Amino acid sequence: MPLRPGVTPVDVGPLGCAGMTAYGAVKKALPYAYPGSCTVALGAGGLGHIGIQALRALSQTEIIVVDRSAEALEHARGWGADQTVQAKADGSHVQEGSSRRRAS
């Protein structure tokens, strides 16, 4: 595949693997990611960030991202996450999220 001037294989190589993996997962989820639905992305790292962007581009689902890293969650908002949940080692984030969801 020819690359534009200034773009090297190192710049785009990860998209071939990580990009296709995340895109494939999103394509399988699309029948369930209809307007009014909620889709949870577990992790906003190497694959998660691509999945979040693909979900935002291809669906109207509400995207909820769960990650342990506050920095990753901040990035996730920029990539299209509607809500973020910071995971905690003791699992208390599950109860907090359930309470928040019932209140809204």
ZAKE-447395 format. One record per residue (C-alpha): x, y, z; residue number from 1. Coordinates in Angstrom, 3 decimals. Layout:
(r (X,Y,Z),NUM) ...
! end
This chain:
(r (0.000,0.000,0.000),1) (r (1.533,3.332,-0.992),2) (r (1.954,5.852,1.811),3) (r (1.654,9.601,1.510),4) (r (4.922,11.545,1.531),5) (r (6.179,11.992,5.071),6) (r (4.281,8.977,6.453),7) (r (6.466,6.034,7.418),8) (r (5.483,2.433,8.134),9) (r (6.419,3.058,11.781),10) (r (3.766,5.820,11.907),11) (r (0.909,3.638,10.658),12) (r (2.032,0.063,11.379),13) (r (0.115,-0.323,14.668),14) (r (-3.147,0.576,12.940),15) (r (-2.940,-2.609,10.884),16) (r (-3.097,-4.820,13.955),17) (r (-4.605,-2.791,16.795),18) (r (-6.882,-0.824,14.500),19) (r (-8.335,-3.866,12.790),20) (r (-8.731,-5.723,16.081),21) (r (-10.689,-2.881,17.707),22) (r (-12.687,-2.200,14.545),23) (r (-13.619,-5.890,14.270),24) (r (-14.913,-5.917,17.847),25) (r (-16.956,-2.760,17.237),26) (r (-18.439,-4.184,14.028),27) (r (-19.652,-7.243,15.976),28) (r (-21.202,-4.984,18.643),29) (r (-22.946,-2.590,16.237),30) (r (-26.291,-4.487,16.141),31) (r (-26.524,-3.864,19.900),32) (r (-25.180,-0.286,19.812),33) (r (-28.369,1.416,18.646),34) (r (-29.554,4.882,19.752),35) (r (-30.624,4.748,23.397),36) (r (-28.357,1.794,24.241),37) (r (-25.245,1.877,26.434),38) (r (-21.962,0.278,25.443),39) (r (-19.175,-0.229,27.980),40) (r (-15.553,-0.160,26.869),41) (r (-13.241,-1.829,29.371),42) (r (-9.946,0.010,29.074),43) (r (-8.833,3.089,27.181),44) (r (-5.344,1.905,26.294),45) (r (-3.806,0.621,23.080),46) (r (-6.921,-1.078,21.698),47) (r (-9.551,0.714,23.754),48) (r (-8.847,4.161,22.365),49) (r (-9.381,2.940,18.826),50) (r (-12.548,1.095,19.842),51) (r (-13.960,4.223,21.508),52) (r (-13.338,6.267,18.381),53) (r (-14.847,3.586,16.138),54) (r (-17.940,3.324,18.348),55) (r (-18.378,7.091,18.239),56) (r (-17.978,7.183,14.461),57) (r (-20.224,4.212,13.682),58) (r (-22.997,4.349,16.286),59) (r (-25.201,6.539,18.434),60) (r (-24.830,4.400,21.546),61) (r (-23.937,5.965,24.876),62) (r (-20.280,5.085,25.468),63) (r (-19.164,4.371,29.025),64) (r (-15.428,3.789,29.498),65) (r (-13.945,2.025,32.534),66) (r (-10.227,2.282,33.256),67) (r (-7.963,2.525,36.313),68) (r (-6.049,5.496,34.911),69) (r (-7.487,8.994,35.379),70) (r (-5.277,10.172,32.501),71) (r (-6.653,7.495,30.146),72) (r (-10.205,8.455,31.114),73) (r (-9.497,12.105,30.340),74) (r (-8.287,11.071,26.882),75) (r (-11.367,8.853,26.473),76) (r (-13.618,11.908,26.879),77) (r (-11.762,13.551,24.019),78) (r (-12.181,10.441,21.867),79) (r (-15.953,10.410,22.340),80) (r (-16.793,8.744,25.662),81) (r (-20.048,9.996,27.155),82) (r (-19.228,8.781,30.672),83) (r (-16.104,7.512,32.379),84) (r (-15.656,5.362,35.470),85) (r (-12.360,5.048,37.289),86) (r (-11.960,1.407,38.311),87) (r (-10.868,0.750,41.874),88) (r (-9.000,-2.290,43.136),89) (r (-11.689,-3.037,45.724),90) (r (-14.444,-3.072,43.091),91) (r (-16.407,-0.245,44.749),92) (r (-16.708,1.523,41.393),93) (r (-19.369,-1.035,40.397),94) (r (-21.716,-0.002,43.201),95) (r (-20.993,3.709,42.642),96) (r (-21.812,3.355,38.955),97) (r (-25.037,1.473,39.678),98) (r (-26.171,4.158,42.127),99) (r (-25.322,6.932,39.701),100) (r (-27.180,5.193,36.856),101) (r (-30.364,4.684,38.919),102) (r (-30.329,8.332,40.006),103) (r (-30.275,9.645,36.439),104) 
! end
